[in-house]
Amino acid sequence: MIKLIGVLVVAAGFALRFNTLLVVLAAGIATGLVAGMPFNDIMALFGKYFVENRYMTLVVVLMVPVIGLLERYGLQERAETLIRRAKAATAGRVVLLYTAVRQISISLGINLGGHAAAVRPLIAPMAEGAARARHGELSEQTVQDIRAHAAAAENIGNFFGEDIFIAVGAILLMKGFFDALKIEVSLWAMARWGIPTALVAFGVMAWRTRELDRRIARAAKPPGPKEGGA
Amino acid sequence: MSPLLTVEFFYGVTGAVLALVAGRIALDAGHPKRWGSALFWGLLAVVFIFGKILPPVGTGYLLLTMVLLAAAGQVGRSNEATSTKPERVLRAGVLQNRIFWPVLLIPASAIVGSLCLGRIHFGTFELADPKQATLISVGIGMLLALAAGLTVTRARITVPVAEGSRLLQTVGWAVILPQLLAALGGIFAQAGVGPVVAGLVSRALPTQFPFVAVAAYCLGMALFTVIMGNAFAAFPVITLGIGLPLIVQQHHGNPAIMASIGMLSGYCGTLLTPMAANFNLVPALLLELPDKHAVIKAQVPMALVILATNVLLMYFCVYRF
């Protein structure tokens, strides 16, 4: 039980709004000390895993110069202009279409998109543009709502498409796990059983994006004169 | 022979970008947190360029320094001016759709890269390590996009450096949060946190009922992923602790169905947790949302519905097929 001290530190630290980096470091140090590791060993573990996981930061750092350059030359504004011409476009539909593209492409083993490469420069501005074309200027709150859902579409599309492709991390990890225990499990069976949840995830996204469109319409509608009736 | 293109090369490029950010801040006399910020980005550059050579304990102490700088409030944003909306609308009118070419090179390179990058070789000499094909094609895509972007806009090379530096500073110290959390996950695993959680879940519930076994496994995957920030870390622990003994051995369930839907239940946990910072917190900062938990809040209803459906789906299928 005492080993869960790190979880407690994280929960308390996040709740009390201490600096997140400090909370995470403190949680690691507390967990390590409780498990009987010397301080230098804990630092070495932090160093080792930090270096092993550099790939997590690589994409963001490499993308920002390109995205920053193109944004300065009007990338987001152009994406908005284009979407205004599509009469059927709504913020929710743009976000839902992106979810579908992301799910299908990654289920074929192609990793398109990303928060830095697609959501910020293209998907979020297009969704906002579609909403502005219909409803005029948007409140700050509506803009944030649209952006949060564009980011969610990236995650949902990515997570719930990936497991249908057999040559990627999750399926291979599961196969390796069962092989080590000498349990016979087929890659294809695991990939196939990822499909129902993928469809459910898309359905959930369709529901949430419809709700999003309704919220946008409601926020944009000026409070009209009350019509008769009790 | 070692491959020509490795991820280590792109870690070097990333380090060079970070070093440029640090250098710009050091030269910016008007930066509100000039020296603390320059040191923070400079140390991160060192870790990216020399990560493989540095002893892990050394990296650990560099990391400690960076965390203390951030916690002391010494890492801040510059107040450099950027373009205004009317300027950008004007330029967008000039460039029209040509502005999209560079961005489209990134997914195009991902497609080409994932299809053929790992297969090109001259005798025993490989162009790229097939295991790293995805990351390498992202790296190549970025370099191509940068070249195309500079051509299309005819901007000077200082523009992407300045804009990149500004954008990176809007994300700020949180940019290292994903890596730090991954390290915390590693330490949790080393210290044996997993079996404790699996034991708690299976002891607290009447798992002799097949439905309860399924629910305990799916919720255990989601819960432990919330704690670790990573479903891959949760899978072996929860499957060994709950899935295999209860669903497969006691109730004779199908392990492929259990594993597949179990992993996807873990992903529902990923949608809910600030511990998965690269998916949930960094995007909120990239999109300049004032509430850094806004993405998680949007995902809560989705994650709960998908998780509940997973429990039912597994219950109706795992004992049947």
Interface residues (C-beta under 8 A of the other chain):
Chain A: M1 K3 L4 G6 V7 V10 F14 F18 N19 T20 L21 L22 V24 L25 A27 G28 T31 G32 V34 A35 M37 N40 I42 M43 A44 L45 F46 G47 K48 Y49 F50 V51 E52 N53 R54 Y55 M56 T57 L58 V59 V60 V61 L62 M63 V64 P65 V66 I67 G68 L69 L70 E71 R72 Y73 G74 L75 Q76 E77 R78 A79 T81 L82 G109 I110 N111 L112 G113 H115 A116 A117 A118 V119 R120 P121 L122 A124 Q144 D145 R147 A148 H149 A150 A151 A152 E154 N155 I156 F159 F160 D163 G169 A170 L173 M174 F177 F178 L181 I183 V185 S186 A189 M190 A191 R192 W193 G194 P196 T197 V200 A201 V204 M205 R208
Chain B: V7 F10 Y11 V13 T14 V17 L18 V47 F48 G51 K52 L54 P55 P56 V57 G58 T59 G60 Y61 L62 L63 L64 M66 V67 L68 A70 A71 T82 S83 K85 R88 V89 L90 R91 A92 G93 L95 Q96 N97 I99 F100 P102 V103 I106 P107 A110 I111 S114 L115 T134 L135 V138 G139 M142 A145 L146 G149 L150 V152 T153 A155 V159 P160 V161 A162 E163 G164 R166 L167 L168 V171 W173 A174 V175 I176 L177 P178 Q179 L180 L181 A182 A183 L184 G185 G186 I187 F188 Q190 A191 G192 V193 V196 V197 I227 A231 F232 F235 P236 T239 L244 V248 N254 P255 A256 I257 A259 S260 I261 M263 L264 Y267 T270 L271 P274 M275 N278 F279 N280 L281 V282 P283 A284 L286 L287 L289 P290 D291 A294 V295 K297 A298 Q299 P301 M302 V305 I306 T309 N310 L313 C317
